[in-house]
Amino acid sequence: MYIEASRPRQPLDTARLLSPLYNVTSKGPKGSNRMPYCISFYYHMRGKHIGSLNVFLRVKSIAMMETPVWAVSGNQGPQWKMARVPVTPIGPFQVVFEGVRGAGYEGDIAIDDVSVTKGVCKQEKSISNQVLSGGPTVQLDTLLVCVLLCLQLFHR
């Protein structure tokens, strides 16, 4: 996903990306009936007018609930950074990425190499290769095309 702050974007414009729906069917570790998952991704936020990057967990139960699970705001420098977000959903869920434009036109937000895996988040640099079935790893070029098309449709 990539959101750019220059024209025709306006302050607080938002781009949102929803993952596929992940069905939670297995039991968690001993003594728990909730399975832990790890959302991992790389992000890049550089520029004077960077807004924020937010991640929500959208859980389908009686009603759809959307809970913030991670956020960062402002210029994060020139390097790509990795984020690992542990979640323990109570039912079928989606991951929602939200990029919010800042006050001016200088800055971009991007995410890449998104994965959702069963189990706790690993602290080492490698990501578990057990990608949750039914939810493929999302590639940046696919995200970029989706976000750009959505932005063009909503801002005509």
PEKAKA-V110936 format. One record per backbone hydrogen bond with DSSP energy under -0.5 kcal/mol. CO is the residue of the C=O (numbers start at 1). NH is the residue of the N-H. Records with the same first field share a line. If there is no record, write none. Layout:
CO->NH + NH
This chain:
1->111
3->109
6->9
10->13
13->101
15->99
17->97
21->23
22->24 + 93
23->25
29->32
36->119
37->87
38->40 + 117
39->85
40->115
41->83
42->112
43->81
44->110
45->76
46->108
47->50
49->102
51->74
52->100
53->72
54->98
55->69 + 70
56->58 + 96
57->59 + 67
58->94
59->61 + 65
63->61
65->59 + 67
67->57
70->55
72->53
81->43
83->41
84->86
85->39
87->37
92->60
93->22
94->58
95->19 + 97
96->56
97->17
98->54
99->15
100->52
101->12
105->107
106->49
107->5
108->46
109->3
110->44
112->42
114->138
115->40
116->132
117->38
129->131
130->118
132->135
138->114
139->143
140->144
141->145
142->146
143->147
144->148
145->149
146->150
147->151
148->152
149->153
150->154
151->155
153->156
